[in-house]
Amino acid sequence: MIKMNDIIREGNPTLRLSAEEVTIPINEETKKLGHDMLEFLKNSQDPEMAEKYQLRAGVGLAAPQLDISKRIIAVHIPGTEEDSDEPVLSTVMLNPKVVSHSVQGACLAEGEGCLSVDRDVPGYVPRHSRVTITYVDLNGENQKIRLKNYPAIVVQHEIDHINGIMFYDHINEKAPFQLDETVSILS
């Protein structure tokens, strides 16, 4: 079971590397890692498990955050209040790539956080509001998915991790809360 002390923090050089492609066909070690990463996210969102194991809630995790320089991300976005049983998105992506994106941008009103960053970093993180992602799932099948708004932002944040980019690299240093007219703020 993955716990908070398994997650490396900013300053660790692995977080700044471009991670290696996962070899297909997928080996058992890679499948187990993917399942463990997704399990961590689910546990971190479960109030009892989070308290028991002192987990910070997360919706995404990338293998480099576990000091494993591989192109693997896990995403678990819970459903809305009305539809809380069904997650909006819950998957493990191997070798994910953004193959197309909107010109229109989006950012989260409250900014972004990261399990590898233990401090508050104020500022807007502009991203594409819509993306099309290709990836390989844990069954070795090629997948293509279109995402918009919050799920698109989460997946772009995790893909940044496998490219050695931290979320705060996108924040305008001189004017952290300034955006151009192509970026909308999601609340």
Backbone as CSV, one residue per row, in Angstrom:
resi,resn,N_x,N_y,N_z,CA_x,CA_y,CA_z,C_x,C_y,C_z
1,MET,0.829,-1.190,0.000,0.000,0.000,0.000,0.873,1.253,0.000
2,ILE,0.567,2.170,-0.905,1.313,3.429,-0.995,0.835,4.365,0.109
3,LYS,1.798,5.002,0.788,1.489,5.982,1.840,2.223,7.286,1.510
4,MET,1.956,8.321,2.310,2.535,9.648,2.032,4.067,9.632,2.015
5,ASN,4.685,8.803,2.876,6.157,8.800,2.900,6.764,8.129,1.671
6,ASP,5.926,7.502,0.822,6.406,6.941,-0.445,6.476,8.012,-1.542
7,ILE,5.818,9.134,-1.298,5.741,10.206,-2.301,6.887,11.180,-2.078
8,ILE,7.692,11.362,-3.123,8.839,12.273,-3.008,8.340,13.719,-3.105
9,ARG,9.132,14.638,-2.571,8.729,16.040,-2.524,9.584,16.880,-3.476
10,GLU,9.072,18.089,-3.745,9.779,18.993,-4.656,11.225,19.150,-4.191
11,GLY,12.114,19.253,-5.158,13.542,19.293,-4.854,14.202,17.968,-5.218
12,ASN,13.428,16.887,-5.198,13.965,15.590,-5.614,14.166,15.626,-7.140
13,PRO,15.370,15.288,-7.628,15.650,15.407,-9.070,14.746,14.558,-9.973
14,THR,14.187,13.458,-9.484,13.306,12.614,-10.312,12.111,13.408,-10.823
15,LEU,11.641,14.379,-10.029,10.469,15.179,-10.431,10.766,16.089,-11.624
16,ARG,12.027,16.270,-11.946,12.394,17.148,-13.065,12.869,16.378,-14.298
17,LEU,12.773,15.054,-14.255,13.190,14.239,-15.395,12.016,13.992,-16.343
18,SER,12.342,13.806,-17.613,11.347,13.302,-18.554,11.370,11.779,-18.391
19,ALA,10.237,11.223,-17.964,10.181,9.802,-17.616,10.266,8.909,-18.855
20,GLU,10.673,7.672,-18.623,10.829,6.690,-19.709,9.487,6.083,-20.095
21,GLU,9.354,5.763,-21.388,8.162,5.086,-21.892,8.037,3.726,-21.212
22,VAL,6.793,3.300,-21.012,6.529,1.966,-20.482,6.579,0.993,-21.659
23,THR,7.283,-0.106,-21.480,7.388,-1.118,-22.532,6.087,-1.908,-22.626
24,ILE,5.632,-2.095,-23.859,4.429,-2.888,-24.118,4.909,-4.175,-24.795
25,PRO,4.458,-5.378,-24.472,3.406,-5.673,-23.510,3.816,-5.332,-22.071
26,ILE,2.808,-5.074,-21.269,3.003,-4.622,-19.896,3.366,-5.812,-19.010
27,ASN,4.365,-5.609,-18.144,4.722,-6.683,-17.213,3.888,-6.580,-15.928
28,GLU,3.943,-7.619,-15.117,3.149,-7.686,-13.883,3.527,-6.582,-12.905
29,GLU,4.811,-6.235,-12.859,5.283,-5.182,-11.956,4.606,-3.848,-12.293
30,THR,4.498,-3.540,-13.600,3.856,-2.300,-14.040,2.367,-2.321,-13.712
31,LYS,1.710,-3.465,-13.939,0.281,-3.584,-13.609,0.061,-3.368,-12.117
32,LYS,0.899,-3.986,-11.282,0.755,-3.835,-9.832,0.952,-2.386,-9.427
33,LEU,1.960,-1.721,-9.994,2.206,-0.314,-9.679,0.981,0.529,-10.040
34,GLY,0.425,0.314,-11.216,-0.761,1.052,-11.635,-1.925,0.844,-10.685
35,HIS,-2.177,-0.412,-10.321,-3.263,-0.722,-9.374,-3.007,-0.070,-8.014
36,ASP,-1.761,-0.114,-7.542,-1.408,0.483,-6.243,-1.596,1.997,-6.266
37,MET,-1.231,2.624,-7.378,-1.389,4.083,-7.500,-2.866,4.468,-7.448
38,LEU,-3.701,3.731,-8.169,-5.141,4.014,-8.169,-5.737,3.750,-6.782
39,GLU,-5.275,2.679,-6.133,-5.747,2.369,-4.781,-5.385,3.499,-3.813
40,PHE,-4.177,4.056,-3.943,-3.781,5.174,-3.083,-4.766,6.331,-3.224
41,LEU,-5.114,6.685,-4.471,-6.023,7.819,-4.692,-7.385,7.551,-4.060
42,LYS,-7.891,6.343,-4.238,-9.191,5.993,-3.637,-9.101,6.057,-2.101
43,ASN,-8.035,5.502,-1.542,-7.839,5.547,-0.083,-7.727,6.984,0.417
44,SER,-7.029,7.831,-0.341,-6.803,9.220,0.092,-8.109,10.012,0.118
45,GLN,-9.107,9.557,-0.659,-10.400,10.242,-0.711,-11.418,9.634,0.256
46,ASP,-11.060,8.517,0.882,-11.928,7.848,1.852,-11.581,8.427,3.227
47,PRO,-12.525,9.146,3.860,-12.203,9.828,5.128,-11.596,8.911,6.189
48,GLU,-12.110,7.687,6.337,-11.578,6.777,7.354,-10.158,6.327,7.026
49,MET,-9.936,5.928,5.768,-8.592,5.473,5.360,-7.592,6.638,5.426
50,ALA,-8.027,7.803,4.975,-7.144,8.978,4.967,-6.707,9.318,6.386
51,GLU,-7.649,9.258,7.325,-7.301,9.567,8.717,-6.409,8.472,9.313
52,LYS,-6.770,7.231,9.075,-6.014,6.101,9.627,-4.558,6.123,9.173
53,TYR,-4.334,6.407,7.884,-2.978,6.357,7.335,-2.378,7.744,7.089
54,GLN,-3.058,8.792,7.571,-2.564,10.168,7.416,-2.275,10.506,5.949
55,LEU,-3.263,10.257,5.078,-3.108,10.508,3.646,-3.693,11.866,3.280
56,ARG,-2.969,12.608,2.458,-3.536,13.836,1.885,-4.381,13.434,0.685
57,ALA,-5.548,14.017,0.566,-6.439,13.678,-0.546,-5.812,14.083,-1.870
58,GLY,-5.923,13.181,-2.853,-5.412,13.465,-4.186,-6.341,12.896,-5.239
59,VAL,-6.353,13.521,-6.414,-7.147,13.016,-7.541,-6.251,12.448,-8.633
60,GLY,-4.942,12.694,-8.526,-4.011,12.180,-9.525,-2.662,11.877,-8.901
61,LEU,-1.972,10.911,-9.502,-0.636,10.531,-9.038,0.153,10.028,-10.238
62,ALA,1.393,10.465,-10.332,2.271,10.025,-11.419,3.420,9.212,-10.831
63,ALA,3.883,8.200,-11.583,4.962,7.335,-11.099,6.202,8.121,-10.654
64,PRO,6.600,9.213,-11.357,7.770,9.955,-10.870,7.613,10.473,-9.436
65,GLN,6.377,10.682,-8.982,6.158,11.126,-7.606,6.495,10.023,-6.600
66,LEU,6.617,8.794,-7.090,7.026,7.663,-6.253,8.500,7.328,-6.494
67,ASP,9.209,8.263,-7.136,10.631,8.102,-7.471,10.836,6.991,-8.495
68,ILE,9.823,6.789,-9.358,9.892,5.801,-10.442,9.723,6.571,-11.747
69,SER,10.799,6.693,-12.499,10.772,7.530,-13.703,10.176,6.781,-14.900
70,LYS,8.878,6.503,-14.802,8.133,5.816,-15.869,6.911,6.649,-16.217
71,ARG,6.452,6.518,-17.470,5.308,7.299,-17.951,3.993,6.599,-17.573
72,ILE,3.689,6.660,-16.266,2.469,6.039,-15.718,1.776,7.084,-14.857
73,ILE,0.465,7.272,-15.103,-0.320,8.147,-14.239,-1.602,7.426,-13.831
74,ALA,-2.089,7.774,-12.661,-3.378,7.274,-12.183,-4.236,8.486,-11.860
75,VAL,-5.527,8.388,-12.186,-6.458,9.481,-11.939,-7.737,8.889,-11.352
76,HIS,-8.210,9.486,-10.262,-9.489,9.076,-9.678,-10.230,10.341,-9.256
77,ILE,-11.187,10.733,-10.105,-11.968,11.948,-9.855,-13.361,11.511,-9.407
78,PRO,-13.709,11.813,-8.152,-15.019,11.376,-7.658,-16.156,12.081,-8.387
79,GLY,-17.330,11.439,-8.334,-18.518,12.021,-8.960,-19.027,13.218,-8.185
80,THR,-19.993,13.903,-8.756,-20.620,15.048,-8.090,-21.500,14.552,-6.952
81,GLU,-21.999,15.463,-6.151,-22.841,15.097,-4.999,-24.017,14.214,-5.414
82,GLU,-24.699,14.576,-6.519,-25.875,13.826,-6.958,-25.498,12.425,-7.438
83,ASP,-24.273,12.279,-7.935,-23.870,11.034,-8.584,-22.574,10.522,-7.954
84,SER,-22.512,10.549,-6.613,-21.235,10.317,-5.926,-20.705,8.891,-6.033
85,ASP,-21.557,7.922,-6.383,-21.084,6.543,-6.476,-20.206,6.308,-7.706
86,GLU,-20.505,6.976,-8.794,-19.767,6.794,-10.049,-18.683,7.854,-10.184
87,PRO,-17.418,7.457,-10.240,-16.393,8.478,-10.457,-16.504,9.090,-11.859
88,VAL,-16.119,10.344,-11.976,-16.099,11.031,-13.271,-15.054,10.361,-14.165
89,LEU,-13.913,10.030,-13.564,-12.830,9.372,-14.284,-12.014,8.592,-13.262
90,SER,-11.748,7.328,-13.543,-10.937,6.504,-12.655,-10.178,5.520,-13.526
91,THR,-8.885,5.803,-13.726,-8.117,4.974,-14.652,-6.617,5.104,-14.405
92,VAL,-5.881,4.178,-14.974,-4.426,4.246,-15.017,-4.055,4.393,-16.489
93,MET,-3.182,5.349,-16.786,-2.761,5.602,-18.161,-1.259,5.365,-18.290
94,LEU,-0.886,4.517,-19.238,0.522,4.273,-19.542,0.854,5.026,-20.812
95,ASN,1.989,5.694,-20.811,2.460,6.478,-21.968,1.396,7.447,-22.491
96,PRO,0.727,8.212,-21.594,-0.303,9.135,-22.082,0.297,10.295,-22.868
97,LYS,-0.436,10.715,-23.908,0.000,11.853,-24.735,-1.205,12.712,-25.049
98,VAL,-1.016,14.030,-25.006,-2.040,14.958,-25.480,-1.862,15.015,-26.990
99,VAL,-2.871,14.543,-27.744,-2.750,14.530,-29.210,-3.459,15.710,-29.854
100,SER,-4.389,16.338,-29.135,-4.985,17.591,-29.603,-5.552,18.328,-28.397
101,HIS,-5.708,19.636,-28.553,-6.229,20.446,-27.449,-6.917,21.687,-27.993
102,SER,-7.742,22.279,-27.156,-8.464,23.499,-27.521,-7.528,24.701,-27.444
103,VAL,-7.895,25.743,-28.147,-7.201,27.023,-28.007,-7.638,27.652,-26.687
104,GLN,-8.923,27.477,-26.380,-9.492,27.992,-25.129,-8.785,27.349,-23.933
105,GLY,-8.450,28.169,-22.963,-7.797,27.672,-21.768,-8.733,27.671,-20.582
106,ALA,-8.307,27.040,-19.502,-9.063,27.016,-18.256,-8.087,26.887,-17.099
107,CYS,-8.518,27.369,-15.952,-7.730,27.176,-14.732,-8.697,27.070,-13.568
108,LEU,-8.210,26.540,-12.468,-9.035,26.386,-11.272,-8.987,27.672,-10.461
109,ALA,-10.151,28.114,-9.994,-10.238,29.363,-9.225,-9.332,29.336,-7.995
110,GLU,-9.250,28.157,-7.341,-8.442,28.063,-6.119,-6.986,27.697,-6.408
111,GLY,-6.605,27.634,-7.683,-5.247,27.227,-8.026,-5.109,25.713,-7.946
112,GLU,-3.895,25.216,-8.069,-3.646,23.781,-8.020,-2.763,23.441,-6.831
113,GLY,-2.860,22.198,-6.419,-1.993,21.673,-5.376,-1.353,20.402,-5.891
114,CYS,-0.481,19.819,-5.090,0.241,18.636,-5.536,0.696,17.853,-4.315
115,LEU,0.589,16.532,-4.390,1.021,15.684,-3.279,2.528,15.782,-3.042
116,SER,3.284,16.245,-4.042,4.732,16.396,-3.903,5.130,17.801,-3.455
117,VAL,4.140,18.666,-3.223,4.422,20.051,-2.814,3.699,20.299,-1.492
118,ASP,4.478,20.525,-0.442,3.917,20.681,0.902,3.613,22.131,1.267
119,ARG,3.638,23.017,0.277,3.366,24.422,0.560,2.256,24.911,-0.357
120,ASP,1.637,26.010,0.041,0.603,26.626,-0.777,1.307,27.497,-1.818
121,VAL,0.968,27.317,-3.088,1.563,28.136,-4.146,0.429,28.913,-4.805
122,PRO,0.263,30.200,-4.431,-0.842,30.971,-4.984,-0.618,31.337,-6.449
123,GLY,-1.721,31.357,-7.191,-1.645,31.767,-8.591,-2.460,30.849,-9.482
124,TYR,-2.854,31.396,-10.637,-3.597,30.614,-11.619,-2.646,29.769,-12.447
125,VAL,-3.082,28.543,-12.754,-2.302,27.611,-13.566,-3.078,27.406,-14.872
126,PRO,-2.770,28.200,-15.905,-3.526,28.058,-17.157,-3.203,26.747,-17.877
127,ARG,-4.266,26.080,-18.320,-4.147,24.820,-19.062,-5.160,24.843,-20.195
128,HIS,-5.144,23.824,-21.052,-6.147,23.719,-22.117,-7.470,23.283,-21.500
129,SER,-8.579,23.877,-21.948,-9.869,23.495,-21.366,-10.364,22.160,-21.911
130,ARG,-9.914,21.782,-23.121,-10.299,20.488,-23.696,-9.052,19.820,-24.274
131,VAL,-8.922,18.527,-24.033,-7.785,17.763,-24.554,-8.254,16.403,-25.040
132,THR,-7.536,15.866,-26.010,-7.711,14.479,-26.432,-6.414,13.762,-26.072
133,ILE,-6.563,12.662,-25.337,-5.415,11.916,-24.816,-5.418,10.512,-25.414
134,THR,-4.240,10.055,-25.834,-4.083,8.642,-26.184,-3.214,8.011,-25.099
135,TYR,-3.502,6.759,-24.797,-2.730,6.044,-23.775,-2.974,4.551,-23.918
136,VAL,-2.201,3.778,-23.167,-2.383,2.332,-23.094,-2.922,2.042,-21.697
137,ASP,-3.997,1.227,-21.614,-4.554,0.896,-20.300,-3.814,-0.315,-19.712
138,LEU,-4.196,-0.704,-18.503,-3.506,-1.812,-17.819,-3.737,-3.166,-18.479
139,ASN,-4.692,-3.245,-19.412,-4.904,-4.485,-20.175,-4.066,-4.495,-21.452
140,GLY,-3.278,-3.432,-21.657,-2.454,-3.349,-22.863,-3.212,-2.845,-24.073
141,GLU,-4.433,-2.343,-23.870,-5.258,-1.841,-24.979,-4.986,-0.357,-25.213
142,ASN,-4.931,0.037,-26.491,-4.803,1.452,-26.834,-6.132,2.144,-26.589
143,GLN,-6.072,3.322,-25.972,-7.275,4.091,-25.655,-7.125,5.518,-26.149
144,LYS,-8.273,6.138,-26.422,-8.306,7.556,-26.786,-9.483,8.151,-26.038
145,ILE,-9.249,9.243,-25.337,-10.291,9.840,-24.505,-10.285,11.352,-24.685
146,ARG,-11.487,11.931,-24.720,-11.623,13.386,-24.783,-12.088,13.873,-23.417
147,LEU,-11.405,14.877,-22.912,-11.727,15.409,-21.584,-11.904,16.919,-21.665
148,LYS,-12.737,17.449,-20.764,-12.858,18.906,-20.705,-12.927,19.372,-19.260
149,ASN,-12.577,20.610,-19.069,-12.626,21.284,-17.774,-11.823,20.546,-16.700
150,TYR,-12.428,20.254,-15.538,-11.658,19.706,-14.418,-10.912,18.410,-14.753
151,PRO,-11.570,17.393,-15.338,-10.806,16.173,-15.686,-9.633,16.467,-16.640
152,ALA,-9.816,17.383,-17.571,-8.729,17.750,-18.496,-7.562,18.376,-17.732
153,ILE,-7.882,19.224,-16.760,-6.843,19.884,-15.960,-6.077,18.845,-15.134
154,VAL,-6.793,17.933,-14.505,-6.147,16.902,-13.672,-5.178,16.063,-14.509
155,VAL,-5.626,15.601,-15.666,-4.785,14.742,-16.505,-3.578,15.528,-17.028
156,GLN,-3.766,16.804,-17.394,-2.618,17.604,-17.844,-1.604,17.792,-16.728
157,HIS,-2.074,17.975,-15.487,-1.178,18.108,-14.332,-0.319,16.846,-14.194
158,GLU,-0.958,15.673,-14.325,-0.222,14.411,-14.179,0.728,14.162,-15.359
159,ILE,0.294,14.500,-16.572,1.180,14.351,-17.741,2.394,15.275,-17.587
160,ASP,2.187,16.466,-17.013,3.330,17.343,-16.723,4.356,16.613,-15.859
161,HIS,3.887,15.872,-14.854,4.820,15.152,-13.963,5.714,14.191,-14.739
162,ILE,5.179,13.495,-15.728,6.013,12.543,-16.467,6.927,13.251,-17.468
163,ASN,6.722,14.570,-17.612,7.599,15.381,-18.467,8.516,16.287,-17.648
164,GLY,8.551,16.082,-16.337,9.455,16.852,-15.475,8.998,18.272,-15.203
165,ILE,7.697,18.530,-15.343,7.149,19.881,-15.161,6.294,19.896,-13.898
166,MET,6.476,20.929,-13.075,5.653,21.106,-11.867,4.559,22.130,-12.174
167,PHE,3.430,22.043,-11.490,2.291,22.925,-11.787,2.657,24.398,-11.682
168,TYR,3.518,24.746,-10.722,3.845,26.158,-10.526,4.734,26.725,-11.635
169,ASP,5.262,25.862,-12.492,6.021,26.344,-13.656,5.108,27.125,-14.604
170,HIS,3.795,26.875,-14.533,2.824,27.547,-15.408,2.347,28.884,-14.848
171,ILE,2.615,29.161,-13.577,2.121,30.396,-12.951,2.988,31.566,-13.390
172,ASN,2.330,32.658,-13.774,3.027,33.884,-14.163,3.688,34.474,-12.906
173,GLU,5.023,34.471,-12.873,5.755,34.921,-11.683,5.475,36.369,-11.328
174,LYS,5.408,37.224,-12.354,5.224,38.666,-12.111,3.781,39.006,-11.730
175,ALA,2.820,38.259,-12.283,1.402,38.527,-12.006,0.664,37.187,-11.880
176,PRO,0.778,36.526,-10.702,0.238,35.172,-10.548,-1.271,35.052,-10.765
177,PHE,-2.011,36.149,-10.617,-3.465,36.073,-10.802,-3.923,36.810,-12.056
178,GLN,-3.023,36.945,-13.017,-3.370,37.590,-14.290,-3.470,36.518,-15.374
179,LEU,-4.553,36.597,-16.165,-4.770,35.640,-17.250,-5.069,36.407,-18.530
180,ASP,-4.785,35.791,-19.685,-5.218,36.435,-20.920,-6.668,36.052,-21.196
181,GLU,-7.272,36.691,-22.193,-8.715,36.520,-22.433,-9.102,35.131,-22.919
182,THR,-8.139,34.284,-23.293,-8.492,32.938,-23.767,-8.667,31.919,-22.641
183,VAL,-8.404,32.356,-21.385,-8.470,31.424,-20.264,-9.665,31.753,-19.366
184,SER,-10.515,30.749,-19.130,-11.640,30.951,-18.214,-11.321,30.302,-16.855
185,ILE,-11.949,30.846,-15.833,-11.695,30.358,-14.473,-12.834,29.419,-14.078
186,LEU,-12.472,28.200,-13.676,-13.467,27.215,-13.231,-13.575,27.267,-11.716
187,SER,-14.809,27.336,-11.214,-14.958,27.376,-9.755,-15.303,26.009,-9.213
